[in-house]
Amino acid sequence: MIDVDATAVPDRPSGVRTRLRGLYAAYGRLAGVPEVRLVVARNSTLLAECELGRVSVAEARPAPGPLLRCVRRLLEPTARAAREPLTHHETLPPGRAPALVTIHDVRYLLSPYESGLGWTAHTIRKAAYRTFLRRVLRRTAEVVTVSEATRLSLLERLGLEPSRVHVVENARWLEPVEARPSRATGPAFLLTVGHLEARKGLDLVIEALGLLRRSGREVPCLRVVGDGPARPAWQRRARSLGVHQEVQLLGPRPDTEVASLYRQARALVFPSRHEGFGFPVYEALAHGCPALVTPLPCFDGLPAPAVRAIPAEPVRWADALSETVQQPGPFRDAVGAARETLRSSTWTHSAEVLADVYERFSATCSRTR
């Protein structure tokens, strides 16, 4: 039995939630694979309405913050840790027992711009992250990452052994969610979906909208789904640039409503500074919506013009936003061909790769215990 510890996964829409649900629903349909039990926080809705097949579910006390988890584990005696079950942590653990850990991105190993933090906060976080992460990952049995780009960053920045770092990639083909029927009318709009934190780069798009306003061009409506700590700052900036009426902050929305927005939007706007994967881009494509993104390694190879990489310059984004709203046809027409290129990257394929990792993990631990 392998316990998948998801007790520290936030109980809100996120890439980690999307991965957890998609990957283990597919794993539960496989036969002849290591037995898995998902452990989630008590009263969590992470797995609500998710068919998990052979994967069992258990509840536990919600995990404390990362610092307290680190202190508790470091104080545990080795004898107790040795009795723990084989565990796959979906968040960073400093556990002594043989464990797998998933690393979703390496934002705090990069620059302040890419992490979205101020210089002081980033410097402190980066120093702690490098020291802590290197120590933790070198004593875990195996490391799982969600993309080849993240794997290469870990090898380069932390000096891990390549044989211990495995890519169990997120699915690029996501089945469209059933959209809630909508009679929404009004002007054409662009859409942003995600946690509202500085790393997501929405300030770049707000600046671009401000440029359109100052130049006398039409300012498109931008609907923003999600919430987070950067929301007040972005509201203030939109107001100072005179585009607060065009920037509509909708807050969190159910999946069915988000699916409807994807289908109506002229394009998804995704100006993130760093991503381990970038689920909203693939969700948009699944619903026939093109995407504007910043050039990131995780988006390499996605077909243009269904997915267009725009340099992180407000002037370039202003032009791209204007063109997308005024002439949407070529971009939407390209989405169908783009979706076909993604059909081989499914959750079933990812689950089969994960099963191989679990087989090796279990065999290694059996020999060393």
Secondary structure, DSSP 4 states (H G I P E B T S, - for coil): -EEEE-TTS-SSS-HHHHHHHHHHHHHTT-SSS--EEEEEETT--TTTT---TT-EEEEEPPP--HHHHHHHHHHS-HHHHHTSPEEEESS----SSSEEEEE---GGGS-HHHHT--HHHHHHHHHHHHHHHHHHHHHSSEEEESSHHHHHHHHHHH---GGGEEE-PPPS--PPPPPPP----SS-EEEEES---GGG-HHHHHHHHHHHHHTT----EEEEEB--TTHHHHHHHHHHTT-TTTEEEEE---HHHHHHHHHHSS-EEE--S--SS-HHHHHHHHTT--EEE---GGGTTPPTTTEEE--S-HHHHHHHHHHHHH--HHHHHTHHHHHHHHTT--HHHHHHHHHHHHHHHHHHHHHH-
